[in-house]
Amino acid sequence: MDVFSLENPWVYSTIIVVLWAGIWGVLSVFVFDGALVAPVITGAAGGLAFALVFQYLRRNEENATGP
């Protein structure tokens, strides 16, 4: 497994958190003319929650036995 492969759960989760935080920050500043810090924190929390649930479901799918 490569260090920077998207199959690596640490790399994937970090990318997701950064993307969510960036998208929330950009939307807040340019679309809603708001502050930057609170939406970035909210986006990071949402990205972390998404990454954790995604990794959990991915591991359960890998361990599932099919018919």
N, C-alpha and C positions, 0 to 999 in steps of 0.2 A: 504494500500500500504506500503510495507516494505521500510525502508530507503535505503537499499543497493540493491534493486531490479532493474533489467534492465528496468523495466516498468517506473521507476522514470526518467523523462527526464534529470534531473541534473546529476544523476549518469551515465546514458548512454552517455550524451554529454562529460562529463569529461573523461570517458574511451576512447571514440573515439579520442578526442584531444590528449591524452597521447599516444595512439597507433600510430596515424599518425606521431606525433613528433618523437617518438622512432624509427619507421621504416625509416623515412627520415634520421634521424641522423645516424643510423647504416649503411644504404646504402651508405651514403656520406663518412663515415670514412673508412669502410671496402672494399667497392666495387670501389669507385672513389678516394680514398685517399685524401679527401678534408677536409675542415674545418668542425667544428661541429655546431657552433652557427647559422649560416645562414640557413642551412637545417632544423634545429630544429624549428626555427621561421617559415619557410615556411611550414613545416609539421603541426605545430600548427594552422596556419592560414587555411590550407586546411582542417584539421580536424574540426575546428570550422565551416567553411562554410558547410561541409558535414553534421555535426550534426544539424545545423540550418535548412537546407533544408529538412533533414529527418524528423525532428520534425514538420515542417510546413506541409509536405505531410501527415504525420501520423495523425495530427489533422484534416486536411481536409478530410481524408478518414473516420475518426470516425464520423465526422459531416455530411457526405454525405448521401443522401437518395437514396436507390436503387429502382429498379422497383418492 
